[in-house]
Amino acid sequence: MSISGVAREAGVSPSTVSRFLRGQLRLSGATEDRIRAAMQATGYSAPRREILHLGLVIPELSNPYFAQLTQALTDAAHHRDLEVSVFVSDGREDRERRIVAHCAQDGDAGLDALVFVSMTGSSAVLEEVPRSLPFVVLDERLDGEVARGMSFVGAESFEGGYQATTFLLSRGHRRIAHVAGPGRLGSARERLRGYLRALRDAGVEPDPRLVLEGPYSESFGASALSQILRLEDSPTAVFAASDVVAVGMAAAAPMHGVRIPDDLSVIGFDGIEQASWVTPRLSTVVQPFGELARSALDEIEALSGGAEPRARVLPMELRIAESVAGPRAAESDEARHR
């Protein structure tokens, strides 16, 4: 069946159907429902859009997490004979908006699909994305109505935060600090929620003084360590919402006379390669980089064939290393200094 047949069935013009299917025309919900019902009744399916050139919008490449995610996506894309162009937004909403607007213009950037990773948490930059462009939000779920209508692939941050905190509790820790990410990000809020739920499930009342919020950077990790050490009843363990933050804490620890894990246990989040380079090796909640990349590409292919957008959230895995011990050594050391 042709577009003309769909148009007759839906009671609209062929150009309306054509422009709607190309994402060039926004319609009322009732009209859109009539067109989709007509497509189903006539057996019409839009032709699959061929994907040859993929765009990836990434906040930064200096952060090892984003560098590793970029590598995973480009490796997976090249395995499928796809070319990838990488656009760096510097984590700024104005740059995200300009990049997405440029990439979303049909033919202007030579792109057949777009994968978008944000550090602003805003979906306002997606308002001009045409329906015809296969588009996947990766890693950071965005707030707002626009984002809810788009495909999303990410990992289970709440469960990861819960696992990390529960593991520290299982080793006997009760004074557990959480060095959280930026509150504007849904992933950071979910990791914090997992931390709080694990404490409460274990009968431990959360102490607001033990939660510090800041950027995912080594410098913030170093400054957060000095802040928690100044507390009168300092924690015996820390759950950091990012490996980069945890690495910063580990680097600053000797300057404060703190031994990890003897004086302070530390567990990170993300599973970046650098987590295995620090001494002692960092325990962490591992992001499924390869599966995230493959799932994003699977979703792009599905969208190119006319599938409806969907959300896919992947599980995370706890990797135990040498940065976590029981609190006894830390408590004994504190007692000797009283």
C-alpha positions as CSV (number, residue, x, y, z in Angstrom):
1,M,0.0,0.0,0.0
2,S,1.2,3.5,-0.8
3,I,1.3,6.8,1.1
4,S,-1.7,7.9,-0.9
5,G,-3.7,4.9,0.3
6,V,-2.8,5.7,3.9
7,A,-3.8,9.3,3.3
8,R,-7.2,8.3,2.0
9,E,-7.8,6.0,4.9
10,A,-6.8,8.7,7.4
11,G,-8.7,11.5,5.7
12,V,-5.6,13.7,5.2
13,S,-3.5,14.7,2.2
14,P,-0.6,12.5,1.0
15,S,1.8,15.4,1.7
16,T,0.7,15.4,5.3
17,V,1.4,11.7,5.7
18,S,4.8,12.0,4.0
19,R,5.9,15.0,6.0
20,F,4.7,13.4,9.2
21,L,6.7,10.2,8.5
22,R,9.8,12.2,7.8
23,G,9.4,14.1,11.1
24,Q,8.9,17.4,9.4
25,L,5.3,18.0,10.7
26,R,3.9,18.0,14.1
27,L,0.2,16.9,14.3
28,S,-2.5,16.8,16.9
29,G,-2.7,13.6,18.9
30,A,-6.0,12.7,17.2
31,T,-4.6,13.2,13.6
32,E,-1.4,11.3,14.5
33,D,-3.6,8.4,15.8
34,R,-5.6,8.3,12.6
35,I,-2.5,8.1,10.4
36,R,-1.0,5.3,12.5
37,A,-4.3,3.4,12.5
38,A,-4.5,3.9,8.7
39,M,-0.9,2.5,8.3
40,Q,-1.9,-0.5,10.3
41,A,-5.2,-1.0,8.5
42,T,-3.5,-0.8,5.0
43,G,-0.4,-2.7,6.0
44,Y,1.9,0.2,5.1
45,S,5.3,0.4,6.7
46,A,7.8,3.2,6.2
47,P,11.0,2.1,4.5
48,R,14.0,1.4,6.7
49,R,16.4,4.2,7.0
50,E,20.0,3.0,6.2
51,I,22.4,3.8,8.9
52,L,26.0,4.4,7.7
53,H,27.2,7.4,9.7
54,L,26.5,7.9,13.4
55,G,27.0,11.0,15.5
56,L,28.0,10.8,19.2
57,V,27.6,13.9,21.4
58,I,29.8,13.5,24.6
59,P,30.4,15.9,27.4
60,E,34.2,15.6,27.6
61,L,37.0,13.2,26.8
62,S,39.4,14.2,29.6
63,N,37.2,12.3,32.1
64,P,38.2,8.7,31.8
65,Y,34.6,7.5,32.1
66,F,33.5,9.4,29.0
67,A,36.6,8.4,27.2
68,Q,35.9,4.7,27.9
69,L,32.3,5.0,26.9
70,T,33.3,6.7,23.7
71,Q,35.8,3.9,22.9
72,A,33.2,1.2,23.6
73,L,30.7,2.9,21.3
74,T,33.2,3.5,18.4
75,D,34.4,-0.1,18.7
76,A,30.9,-1.5,18.6
77,A,30.0,0.8,15.6
78,H,33.1,-0.1,13.6
79,H,32.3,-3.8,14.2
80,R,29.0,-3.0,12.4
81,D,30.8,-1.1,9.6
82,L,29.4,2.3,10.9
83,E,31.4,5.5,10.8
84,V,31.3,7.7,14.0
85,S,31.7,11.4,14.3
86,V,32.3,12.6,17.9
87,F,31.2,16.0,19.1
88,V,32.4,17.3,22.5
89,S,29.9,19.6,24.3
90,D,32.1,20.5,27.3
91,G,29.1,19.7,29.5
92,R,27.5,23.1,28.5
93,E,23.8,23.3,27.6
94,D,24.4,26.0,25.0
95,R,26.9,23.8,23.2
96,E,24.7,20.8,23.5
97,R,21.9,22.8,21.9
98,R,24.1,24.0,19.0
99,I,25.6,20.6,18.3
100,V,22.2,18.8,18.4
101,A,20.6,21.4,16.1
102,H,23.5,21.1,13.6
103,C,23.4,17.3,13.6
104,A,19.6,17.1,13.4
105,Q,19.4,19.0,10.2
106,D,18.7,16.6,7.4
107,G,21.9,16.1,5.4
108,D,23.7,19.1,6.8
109,A,26.0,17.0,9.0
110,G,25.9,13.9,6.9
111,L,24.6,11.9,9.8
112,D,22.0,9.1,9.7
113,A,21.5,8.8,13.5
114,L,22.6,10.4,16.8
115,V,23.6,9.1,20.2
116,F,23.5,11.8,22.9
117,V,25.3,11.8,26.3
118,S,24.5,14.8,28.5
119,M,26.0,16.2,31.7
120,T,23.4,19.0,32.1
121,G,20.3,16.9,32.8
122,S,18.2,19.1,30.5
123,S,16.0,17.8,27.7
124,A,15.4,21.3,26.3
125,V,18.2,20.8,23.8
126,L,16.2,18.0,22.1
127,E,13.1,19.9,21.2
128,E,14.2,20.4,17.6
129,V,15.2,16.8,16.9
130,P,13.0,15.6,14.0
131,R,11.1,12.4,14.4
132,S,12.8,11.0,11.2
133,L,16.3,11.0,12.9
134,P,17.0,7.8,14.9
135,F,18.1,9.3,18.2
136,V,19.1,7.6,21.5
137,V,19.8,9.2,24.8
138,L,22.7,7.2,26.4
139,D,23.9,7.0,30.0
140,E,22.2,10.0,31.6
141,R,18.4,9.9,31.7
142,L,17.1,13.4,31.0
143,D,14.2,15.2,32.7
144,G,11.1,16.5,30.9
145,E,8.4,15.5,28.5
146,V,10.6,15.6,25.4
147,A,13.1,13.1,26.8
148,R,10.3,10.7,27.8
149,G,9.3,10.3,24.1
150,M,12.8,9.3,23.1
151,S,14.8,6.1,23.3
152,F,17.1,5.7,26.4
153,V,19.8,3.3,27.2
154,G,21.5,3.4,30.6
155,A,22.6,1.5,33.7
156,E,20.8,1.0,37.0
157,S,22.3,3.7,39.2
158,F,19.9,3.1,42.2
159,E,20.8,-0.6,42.3
160,G,24.5,0.2,42.0
161,G,24.4,2.7,44.9
162,Y,22.5,0.1,46.9
163,Q,25.0,-2.6,46.2
164,A,28.0,-0.5,47.1
165,T,26.5,0.7,50.4
166,T,25.2,-2.8,51.3
167,F,28.7,-4.2,50.7
168,L,30.3,-1.7,53.1
169,L,27.6,-2.5,55.7
170,S,28.3,-6.2,55.3
171,R,31.9,-5.5,56.3
172,G,30.8,-3.9,59.5
173,H,30.8,-0.2,58.6
174,R,28.1,2.0,60.1
175,R,29.6,5.5,59.6
176,I,29.6,5.6,55.8
177,A,30.0,8.8,53.9
178,H,28.6,9.4,50.4
179,V,30.5,11.7,48.0
180,A,27.7,12.3,45.6
181,G,27.7,13.7,42.1
182,P,25.9,16.9,40.9
183,G,22.3,17.0,42.1
184,R,21.0,18.2,38.7
185,L,21.9,14.7,37.3
186,G,19.3,11.9,37.7
187,S,22.1,9.3,37.9
188,A,23.6,11.1,40.9
189,R,20.2,11.4,42.6
190,E,19.6,7.7,42.0
191,R,23.0,6.7,43.5
192,L,22.3,8.8,46.5
193,R,18.8,7.2,46.8
194,G,20.4,3.7,46.7
195,Y,22.9,4.7,49.4
196,L,20.1,6.0,51.7
197,R,17.8,3.0,51.1
198,A,20.7,0.6,52.0
199,L,21.4,2.4,55.2
200,R,17.7,2.5,56.3
201,D,17.2,-1.2,55.3
202,A,20.1,-2.0,57.6
203,G,18.6,0.1,60.5
204,V,21.3,2.8,60.2
205,E,19.9,6.4,60.4
206,P,21.6,8.5,57.6
207,D,23.7,11.5,58.8
208,P,23.3,14.5,56.4
209,R,26.8,15.6,57.4
210,L,28.2,12.5,55.6
211,V,26.7,13.4,52.2
212,L,28.8,15.8,50.1
213,E,27.7,16.9,46.6
214,G,30.0,18.1,43.8
215,P,31.4,17.5,40.3
216,Y,32.8,14.2,39.1
217,S,36.5,15.3,39.4
218,E,39.6,14.2,41.2
219,S,40.0,17.7,42.7
220,F,36.5,17.4,44.3
221,G,37.4,13.9,45.6
222,A,40.5,15.4,47.3
223,S,38.6,18.3,48.9
224,A,35.8,16.0,50.0
225,L,38.3,13.8,51.8
226,S,39.6,16.7,53.9
227,Q,36.0,17.8,54.7
228,I,34.9,14.4,56.0
229,L,38.2,14.0,58.0
230,R,37.4,17.3,59.8
231,L,34.2,15.8,61.3
232,E,34.4,15.0,65.0
233,D,32.9,11.5,64.4
234,S,34.6,10.8,61.0
235,P,33.4,7.9,58.8
236,T,35.2,4.6,58.5
237,A,34.1,4.1,54.9
238,V,33.2,6.2,51.8
239,F,31.0,5.4,48.8
240,A,32.0,7.7,46.0
241,A,29.6,8.2,43.2
242,S,32.4,8.2,40.6
243,D,35.7,6.3,40.3
244,V,37.3,9.6,39.3
245,V,36.3,11.1,42.7
246,A,37.5,8.0,44.5
247,V,40.9,8.2,42.7
248,G,41.2,11.8,43.9
249,M,40.5,10.8,47.4
250,A,43.1,8.0,47.2
251,A,45.7,10.4,45.8
252,A,45.0,12.9,48.7
253,A,44.9,10.3,51.5
254,P,48.7,10.2,52.2
255,M,48.8,13.9,52.7
256,H,46.3,13.5,55.5
257,G,48.1,10.5,57.0
258,V,45.2,8.3,56.0
259,R,45.8,4.7,54.9
260,I,43.3,3.0,52.6
261,P,41.7,0.6,53.6
262,D,43.3,0.5,57.2
263,D,42.0,3.9,58.2
264,L,39.3,4.4,55.6
265,S,37.6,2.0,53.2
266,V,36.7,3.5,49.8
267,I,34.4,2.1,47.1
268,G,33.8,3.9,43.7
269,F,31.4,3.7,40.9
270,D,31.8,3.2,37.1
271,G,34.6,0.6,36.7
272,I,37.0,2.7,34.7
273,E,40.3,1.2,33.8
274,Q,42.2,3.6,36.1
275,A,40.4,2.1,39.1
276,S,42.8,-0.9,38.7
277,W,45.9,1.3,38.5
278,V,45.7,3.0,42.0
279,T,47.2,1.4,45.0
280,P,45.4,-0.3,46.6
281,R,43.2,-1.3,43.7
282,L,39.7,0.3,43.9
283,S,36.6,-1.6,44.7
284,T,33.9,-0.3,42.4
285,V,30.5,-0.7,40.8
286,V,31.1,-1.5,37.2
287,Q,29.2,0.0,34.3
288,P,28.6,-2.4,31.4
289,F,30.4,-0.3,28.8
290,G,30.2,-2.8,26.0
291,E,26.6,-3.7,26.5
292,L,25.6,-0.1,26.8
293,A,27.3,0.6,23.5
294,R,25.8,-2.4,21.7
295,S,22.3,-1.7,23.2
296,A,22.4,1.9,21.9
297,L,23.3,0.7,18.4
298,D,20.6,-2.0,18.6
299,E,18.1,0.8,19.5
300,I,19.3,2.9,16.6
301,E,18.7,0.0,14.2
302,A,15.3,-0.6,15.6
303,L,14.3,3.1,15.3
304,S,15.5,3.1,11.7
305,G,13.1,0.3,11.0
306,G,10.1,2.3,12.4
307,A,10.1,0.9,16.0
308,E,8.7,3.0,18.8
309,P,11.2,4.6,21.2
310,R,11.8,2.6,24.4
311,A,13.9,2.7,27.6
312,R,16.4,0.0,28.4
313,V,18.2,0.0,31.8
314,L,21.0,-2.5,32.3
315,P,22.2,-4.1,35.6
316,M,25.6,-3.2,37.2
317,E,28.2,-5.5,38.8
318,L,30.1,-5.0,42.1
319,R,33.9,-5.6,41.7
320,I,35.7,-6.1,45.0
321,A,39.3,-5.2,45.3
322,E,41.8,-4.1,48.1
323,S,40.3,-0.7,48.9
324,V,37.7,-2.1,51.4
325,A,38.4,-3.7,54.8
326,G,36.5,-3.9,58.0
327,P,36.3,-0.8,60.3
328,R,38.2,-2.4,63.2
329,A,41.6,-1.1,62.1
330,A,40.3,2.5,61.7
331,E,38.5,2.4,65.0
332,S,41.6,1.0,66.8
333,D,43.7,3.7,65.3
334,E,41.3,6.4,66.3
335,A,41.3,5.0,69.9
336,R,45.1,5.2,70.0
337,H,44.9,8.9,69.1
338,R,42.4,9.9,71.8
